[in-house]
């Protein structure tokens, strides 16, 4: 049997936080250090190449970091014939980074993102278990063609649906809209579901670093929402905006005209602050309802939550798409 070649990139986060500073821990372990802690039997089956990219909490990552990581992955996929890649990072932005890679890298080889909810200094740390399982999934033949996966707590999730839903629990990651597509049992990978919808991608090469860096905001509507906050997105010259509306996609009636006006100037994507379920399109007609907003050129986020919609909007703007093309992508692939 041919030994699989898997790339392991470490970005930091809890999975690498083995160094104590004061009362807490900070990211410190390199990719090589993590590999040295893995079972030797696994390393006989899989050739794991370590690349230590950064040692930061995941909110310390930037879009430019993700583009550079993507380039590194593509090099090893295309030039060195690697069979898959694993990214070990902090969990706070995992649902965002996974979707970024899912829509910018279209190769058959799987990209698997993992992390830890309990750092390596704690009893019952899940760091090595998750890393071990991620490598197993990345080297599993049936993982091909699924894009980017998130592996946590013995479950396998698709990037467009996975969410972090707890601050510290081991089972913090779930896909509430449709559930995980597989699991690991007795070290065996089991993938039982595959998506039937067409996958959308923008080539990473289109996100050239020398192009304008889009500013994409995210606004959560609230009871007695203030217009000054919303106006700020225009005054600060944002290029795009995601609105987390209430329920099926509603905003405060007093702010509806303002938001519609912003949507006439820049792409504004309408999502739900529930972060689960498709945005409504034809149910309510009151001032600030989804019917009014969508009839006035806001873009329906569909089944994507606001965090993933913001990633998609950024990628589309960065690749040079105008508002009409952006609306087409959201409506064709995610509604």
C-alpha positions in Angstrom: 0.0 0.0 0.0 1.3 3.4 -1.0 2.1 5.7 2.0 -0.2 8.8 1.8 1.5 12.2 1.8 -0.3 14.7 4.1 0.6 18.3 4.7 0.3 19.6 8.3 0.2 23.4 8.7 0.1 24.8 12.2 -1.3 28.3 12.8 -1.5 28.3 16.6 -4.6 28.2 18.8 -5.5 26.0 21.7 -4.2 22.8 20.0 -0.7 24.2 20.3 -1.1 26.1 23.6 1.3 24.1 25.8 3.3 27.0 27.2 2.1 28.7 30.4 2.5 32.5 30.7 1.2 33.8 34.0 -2.2 32.2 34.7 -2.9 31.1 31.2 -1.4 29.4 28.2 -0.3 30.7 24.8 0.3 29.0 21.4 3.7 27.5 21.3 3.9 24.0 19.8 5.2 23.8 16.2 4.0 21.4 13.5 7.0 19.2 14.1 6.4 19.1 17.8 2.8 17.9 17.3 3.9 15.2 14.9 6.3 13.9 17.4 3.4 13.3 19.8 1.4 11.3 17.3 1.3 7.4 17.5 4.2 5.8 15.6 1.8 3.4 13.8 0.0 6.4 12.1 3.3 7.8 10.9 4.1 4.4 9.3 0.9 4.7 7.3 1.1 8.4 6.5 4.0 10.6 5.6 3.2 13.9 7.4 5.1 17.0 6.3 5.2 19.8 9.0 4.9 23.5 8.2 4.8 25.9 11.1 3.1 29.0 9.6 2.2 31.0 12.8 1.6 30.6 16.5 -1.3 33.0 17.1 -4.9 32.8 18.5 -7.2 32.3 15.5 -8.5 35.9 15.7 -5.0 37.0 15.0 -5.2 35.6 11.5 -5.9 37.8 8.5 -7.3 37.3 5.0 -3.8 37.7 3.6 -2.7 34.9 5.9 -5.4 32.7 4.5 -4.3 33.5 0.9 -0.7 32.7 1.7 -1.7 29.4 3.4 -3.9 28.5 0.4 -0.9 29.1 -2.0 1.2 26.8 0.2 -1.4 24.1 0.0 -1.8 24.4 -3.7 1.9 24.1 -4.2 2.1 20.8 -2.4 -1.1 19.5 -4.1 0.0 20.5 -7.6 3.8 20.2 -7.6 4.5 17.6 -4.9 1.4 15.4 -5.4 0.3 15.5 -1.8 -2.9 13.6 -1.0 -4.4 16.1 1.5 -3.8 18.8 4.0 -4.5 19.3 7.7 -4.6 22.7 9.2 -4.3 22.9 13.0 -5.6 26.3 14.3 -7.6 28.0 17.0 -11.3 27.2 17.1 -12.6 30.8 17.4 -12.5 31.4 13.6 -12.6 27.8 12.4 -16.0 28.0 10.8 -14.8 31.0 8.8 -11.4 29.8 7.7 -12.8 26.4 6.7 -15.4 28.1 4.4 -12.7 30.4 2.9 -10.6 27.4 1.8 -13.8 25.5 0.7 -14.6 28.3 -1.8 -11.1 29.1 -3.0 -9.4 25.7 -3.4 -11.2 23.4 -5.8 -8.8 20.5 -5.9 -10.0 16.9 -5.3 -7.6 16.5 -2.3 -9.3 17.2 1.0 -8.4 20.0 3.3 -9.2 19.1 6.9 -9.2 21.7 9.7 -9.0 20.8 13.3 -8.1 22.3 16.7 -8.8 21.7 20.4 -11.2 22.8 23.0 -8.9 21.8 25.9 -5.3 22.8 25.6 -2.5 20.2 26.0 -1.8 21.1 29.7 -5.3 20.1 30.8 -6.5 16.7 31.9 -8.5 15.1 29.0 -7.2 17.4 26.4 -8.6 16.6 22.9 -5.7 18.1 21.0 -3.9 14.9 19.9 -7.1 13.0 19.4 -8.5 15.6 17.0 -5.2 15.9 15.2 -4.9 12.1 14.8 -8.4 11.9 13.4 -7.9 14.9 11.1 -4.9 13.1 9.5 -6.9 9.9 9.2 -9.7 11.8 7.4 -7.3 13.7 5.1 -5.7 10.4 4.0 -9.1 8.6 3.6 -9.9 7.9 -0.1 -13.6 8.8 0.2 -12.7 12.3 1.5 -11.7 13.3 -2.0 -14.0 15.9 -3.7 -15.6 17.1 -0.5 -13.7 20.3 -0.3 -12.8 21.5 3.2 -13.9 19.5 6.2 -13.8 20.2 9.9 -12.9 17.3 12.2 -13.6 17.8 15.9 -14.7 15.4 18.7 -14.8 12.3 16.4 -17.2 14.0 13.9 -16.7 15.2 10.3 -18.4 18.4 9.2 -18.8 20.2 5.9 -17.4 23.7 5.9 -20.5 25.5 4.7 -22.5 24.2 7.6 -20.3 23.8 10.6 -20.5 26.2 13.6 -18.9 26.6 17.0 -21.8 26.7 19.4 -20.2 26.5 22.8 -17.4 28.4 24.5 -15.5 25.4 25.9 -17.3 22.1 25.6 -15.7 19.2 23.7 -18.7 19.0 21.4 -18.8 22.7 20.6 -18.8 22.1 16.9 -22.0 21.1 15.2 -23.8 21.4 11.9 -27.3 22.3 13.1 -28.8 22.6 9.7 -28.1 19.1 8.5 -25.7 17.4 10.9 -22.2 15.9 10.4 -21.5 13.8 7.3 -19.4 11.2 9.1 -17.6 10.1 12.1 -14.5 8.2 13.4 -15.0 4.9 15.2 -12.2 2.7 16.5 -9.8 4.7 14.4 -11.8 4.0 11.2 -13.2 6.9 9.1 -16.8 6.6 8.2 -18.3 9.1 5.6 -21.9 8.3 5.1 -23.2 11.5 3.3 -22.1 13.5 0.3 -23.6 16.8 -1.0 -25.5 16.7 -4.2 -25.5 20.4 -4.9 -23.0 22.0 -7.2 -20.0 23.4 -5.4 -19.0 27.0 -6.0 -15.4 28.2 -6.0 -13.3 31.2 -6.9 -9.7 30.4 -7.9 -7.4 31.5 -5.2 -5.2 33.0 -7.9 -8.0 35.6 -8.5 -7.4 37.0 -5.0 -4.2 38.8 -5.9 -2.6 40.4 -2.9 -1.9 43.7 -4.8 -5.6 44.4 -5.4 -7.7 46.6 -3.2 -8.5 45.0 0.2 -12.3 45.0 0.6 -13.8 46.2 3.9 -16.8 44.0 4.7 -18.9 44.7 7.8 -21.3 42.7 9.8 -24.1 44.3 11.6 -26.4 42.5 14.1 -29.9 44.1 14.3 -31.2 44.6 17.9 -34.1 45.9 19.8 -34.1 49.7 19.5 -31.2 49.5 17.0 -29.3 52.8 16.4 -29.0 54.3 13.0 -25.6 55.9 13.8 -24.1 52.4 13.9 -25.5 51.6 10.4 -24.5 54.9 8.9 -21.0 54.3 10.0 -20.6 51.6 7.3 -21.1 54.3 4.6 -19.1 57.0 6.3 -16.2 54.7 6.7 -16.5 53.6 3.1 -17.1 49.9 3.5 -17.3 47.9 0.3 -19.9 45.4 1.5 -22.1 44.6 4.5 -23.8 41.6 6.0 -27.0 42.3 8.0 -28.0 39.8 10.7 -31.7 40.4 10.7 -34.1 39.1 13.3 -35.9 35.8 12.6 -36.4 35.2 8.9 -34.5 38.4 8.0 -36.1 41.5 9.4 -34.8 44.9 10.6 -36.2 47.6 12.7 -38.9 49.4 10.7 -37.3 52.8 11.5 -34.0 51.6 9.9 -35.4 49.9 6.8 -35.1 52.9 4.4 -31.5 53.5 5.6 -30.5 49.9 5.0 -32.2 49.9 1.6 -30.3 53.1 0.7 -27.0 51.5 1.7 -27.9 48.4 -0.4 -28.3 50.7 -3.4 -24.6 51.7 -3.0 -22.8 48.6 -1.9 -23.7 44.9 -1.8 -25.7 44.1 1.4 -26.4 40.5 2.2 -29.4 39.6 4.4 -29.0 36.8 6.9 -30.6 35.8 10.2 -29.2 36.3 13.6 -30.5 32.9 14.6 -27.6 31.6 12.3 -29.6 28.5 11.5 -32.0 28.1 8.6 -32.6 29.8 5.2 -33.5 33.4 5.1 -37.2 33.9 4.2 -38.2 35.4 0.9 -42.0 35.7 0.7 -43.7 35.5 4.1 -43.8 38.9 5.8 -44.8 42.3 4.3 -44.4 44.7 7.2 -41.9 47.6 7.1 -38.4 46.2 7.5 -39.6 42.7 6.5 -37.6 40.3 4.3 -40.1 40.9 1.4 -39.4 44.7 1.5 -35.7 44.4 1.8 -35.2 41.8 -0.9 -37.5 43.7 -3.3 -35.2 46.6 -2.8 -32.0 44.9 -3.9 -30.6 43.3 -0.7 -29.0 40.0 -1.4 -30.5 36.9 0.3 -27.8 34.9 2.2 -29.8 31.7 1.8 -28.7 28.9 4.1 -25.4 30.5 4.9 -25.1 32.1 8.3 -23.7 35.7 8.6 -20.1 34.6 9.3 -19.9 32.5 6.2 -21.8 35.1 4.1 -19.2 37.7 5.1 -16.4 35.3 3.9 -18.1 34.7 0.6 -18.8 38.4 0.1 -15.2 39.3 0.8 -13.9 36.6 -1.7 -16.3 37.8 -4.4 -15.4 41.5 -3.9 -11.7 40.6 -3.7 -12.0 38.8 -7.0 -13.4 41.9 -8.7 -17.1 41.0 -9.0 -19.7 43.7 -9.1 -23.0 43.7 -7.2 -25.0 41.9 -9.9 -22.5 39.0 -10.2 -22.4 38.8 -6.4 -26.2 38.5 -6.2 -26.1 35.9 -8.9 -23.6 33.7 -6.9 -25.5 33.9 -3.7 -28.9 33.1 -5.4 -27.6 30.3 -7.6 -25.4 28.4 -5.2 -26.6 29.2 -1.6 -30.4 29.8 -1.9 
